[in-house]
Structures are given as structure tokens and as C-alpha cells.
Amino acid sequence: MKITKDTVVTLTFKAWDASGKLLEDGKTPRAYLHGGYHNTLPGIEAALEGQEKGFSTTVKLQPSLAFGDRDESLVTTIPKSEFPPGIKVGGQLEGTDDQGRRQVFTVVKIKGQNVHLDGNHPLAGQDLTFALNVIDVRAASEEEVAHGHAHGAHGHHH
């Protein structure tokens, strides 16, 4: 079966940043619903489109096909007094961006009475390399298509 819209792809992958640092070891299989559901990176979907079980490839993705370019408008400073006690660097909180969309912010620094937040994905703006190995391809169920993600082994569990 070929990888096309509304197929569930199970794969393993290794991922490296531009400096060669291993980000993902490839040991855990992952399943995703293929076809523009935003369940994997656009560059990975493009590389796998039309392929079959057993396909392997290595792709280098620029930020636009991975986690996007950094958006400096998502970097902000908020008074520490506006946070609950115990806020720590590396902590995350949910807020909204300038357009009112849900946004996750990471605490990157606490300096004096100010908390510095970054709403960018930690890998935004970076070139990434992925070694992909397709383990299985199957037709998605109606429920998976309706929910917009893969269910079951290596996918989403309700």
C-alpha cells in the first residue's frame, strides 16, 4: 500500500540538529495519519508521499518544512508577580498570541522581577536532519479520519 492521504504510517526516525546533536534515537515507533492533518512535519509528509512499507530515506529540512522560522513577536517579558509561586526556567504555560490563538510559552529566564517567555518551538529556526524508516502503512479508519489522528499501537489513545 502506498502512502497517500488518509493512510496511517508507522515509522521510526532519528533526528539531528544542524550541529549533529542527536535529538531522537529512533527506537520508538510512531504512527501518524498522513494527508495534511499536521500530525508530523510537512517535510516528512512530502518525503514519504507515494512510498511504501520498507522505504527508508534521510532528509534535511529547512525551518519552513520543520518547526518554522523563529518569530520574535512570541518572545516577551512579564512581571514575576503575575505568575504563581514556584515558576522555574524550563516550565511551560499556556496563553494566547496576539491573534488570540492558543500558544504554549516556555520560561527561558527569570531575571530579578521579570520572567522571560518564548512561544517559539524550541527547534524553530533550525535546520534538522531525519533518517526515516517506514515500518507499516495501512488505510485509516473512518474514526481516525474524523478525529484527524492515528489510533491504537504507536498512535493516539483515547
N, C-alpha and C positions, 0 to 999 in steps of 0.2 A: 504494500500500500504506500502510495506517495504522500508526502507531507503537503497538505493543502488546507484551505480554510475548513474549520470545524473538525480537525483531527487532533487527537491527543498524542503529544510527542513525549516520550520518556527518554531522558538523556543524562549523561554525566558530563561535567565540564570542569576544566581547570581554568583559572583566571589569573592574570598577572597585570600589574600596573606598568607604566612606561619605564620604570627603573628595574623591572624584572622581579619585583617582590611578589611572591605567590599570595593571592588573595582567597582562592578557593582551591581545595585539594582534589576535587573531582571524585571523591569516594562515595558520596551520597547521591543516588539517582533522584532526579526531579522530573515531574510531569507538568506540562502546561498545555492549555488549549490554544492551538495555533489559529491565526487568522485575524490579527488586529485587535485582540482583546486586552492588550497591554499586560500580558502575563509574563512576558520576557522582553528583552531589549529588542528594539527594531532591527538592529544589525544582525542579531542572532536569527530572528524570523526570516530575514532576507537570505541569509546564508543557508538556511535549511529548507526553504520553499522548494517543492518538487523532488526532494531527496527521499530516501527510503531507509528502513531499518538497516543498521550496519554502517551507515555513512559516517565518516569522520573527516573533520577539517579543522584548520586553525585559521581564525580570522582576527585581524587587528581592526578595532573600532575607534573611530574618532568620536569625540564627545557627543556630536549630534546624533549618532547611532547607538549611543550607550546611555549615560545618565545626564546628558545635556551639558550645555555650557554653564559656567558659574553665572549666577545672577546676583550682582552686588546689592540689588534692592532688597534681597532676602536676608541681608546682614543688618542687625540692629542692636541697639543697646537699650536696656530697660532698667529702671531703678531696682535694686535688690529688694527694697521694701514691698514691691509688687508680687514677690514670689513667696510661696510657703517656706517654712523653715526646712533646712536640710538640702537645699538646692546645691548640686555639685556639678563640676565640669564633666561633660560626657552625658549628663542627664538630658532627657528629651521631654518636650511638652508640645501639646497640640494647640495651634492657634489658627489665625486666618491671615492670608496675604492681603495685599492692597485691593484685590478684586473680590474679597470675601470668600475665597476658596479655602478649603481645609489645607493646613500646612503643618508639617512637623518641624520643629525647631530644636537644634542641639545647642546646649550650653557649651561654648568654646572657651570662655574665660570669665573669671569673676575678678574684677579689679576694684578694690575699695567698695563703694556702694553701688557699683554698676555691674550688671550681668550682660555679657556679650553673647548674642544668639546668632545662629546661622541656619537658615531654612533651606540651604542647598543640600542635595545628597552629598555624602562625604566623598564620593568619586566623581562628582560633577567637574567638568573641565579637564578630565584626564583621558588620555589615550589608553585603551585596555586591550589585552590580547586574550582570546578564548580558544582553548582546544576543546572541541565538541565531539561527542560520540553518541550517536543515536542508538538507543537500546531497543525501542519499540515504537510503533506507530499504529494507532487504531482509530476507528471512527468514534467521534464524540457522541455521547448520549444526548437525547433531547434536553434532559435536565442540565447537563453540563453546558450546553449551548445557551439555555435560558439563564443560567447563573453566571455565565461568562468565565468559567474556570474549570479545570480538570478536577474530578473527584477520585477518591479511592487511593490505592497504593501510590505513594510518591506525589500525590496531588493534594487538594484541599479536603479536609474532613469537616462535616457539619456536626 
